[in-house]
């Protein structure tokens, strides 16, 4: 799977069903394993939780990568 394939998917939190944002980058460890996704947060998450416009989602927080959506388990 390519980064461009991941960028076309919506990132949704399974705890509240809300879209978190869009993938803008990935972090890869020195051994080549994907460590986390960097997501540009939507307007709701920027104004409510932090001034930062990005959130890092660890690989362990990803529940399912589907055809159109990536389901993640994040507790704020």
Protein Blocks (a to p, Z undefined) as FASTA:
>chain_A
ZZklmmmpccddfklopafbdcfbdcddfkopafbdcddddfklmmmmombfbdcddfkl
pmbdcfkbccddddZZ
